[in-house]
Amino acid sequence: MEDEELLLPHLQMMSLTAMAFVAFLLLSLYYYTILVNFAILNILF
């Protein structure tokens, strides 16, 4: 029982870290796409 109680907060921290990492990846991908589109527009026009 004690092991499970110790493991639960650790798993919650891991899932929180994973969610933050995914959110960071999505944000960086979003900004990268905007930058690429902006660069393409500058090249075309």
C-alpha distance (Angstrom), angle and dihedral (degrees) to the residues before:
residue distance angle dihedral
M1 . . .
E2 3.78 . .
D3 3.79 92.4 .
E4 3.80 91.7 54.6
E5 3.80 91.8 50.2
L6 3.79 89.8 51.8
L7 3.78 92.5 46.7
L8 3.81 97.4 51.4
P9 3.84 98.7 68.5
H10 3.80 88.7 45.0
L11 3.80 91.4 54.6
Q12 3.80 90.9 47.1
M13 3.81 90.2 51.9
M14 3.80 90.6 48.9
S15 3.80 92.7 50.6
L16 3.81 90.7 47.3
T17 3.79 90.7 50.6
A18 3.80 90.9 47.7
M19 3.82 91.8 50.1
A20 3.81 91.3 48.7
F21 3.81 90.3 48.9
V22 3.82 92.0 50.4
A23 3.81 90.9 47.6
F24 3.81 89.7 50.3
L25 3.81 91.2 49.7
L26 3.81 91.9 49.8
L27 3.80 91.9 48.5
S28 3.80 93.4 48.7
L29 3.82 90.3 47.1
Y30 3.83 89.4 50.2
Y31 3.81 93.2 50.7
Y32 3.81 91.3 43.4
T33 3.82 90.3 54.1
I34 3.82 90.8 50.0
L35 3.81 91.3 49.2
V36 3.81 91.9 48.8
N37 3.80 92.0 48.7
F38 3.81 90.1 48.5
A39 3.81 91.1 50.3
I40 3.82 91.4 48.9
L41 3.81 90.6 50.5
N42 3.81 90.3 50.2
I43 3.81 91.0 50.6
L44 3.81 94.2 47.2
F45 3.79 97.4 44.3
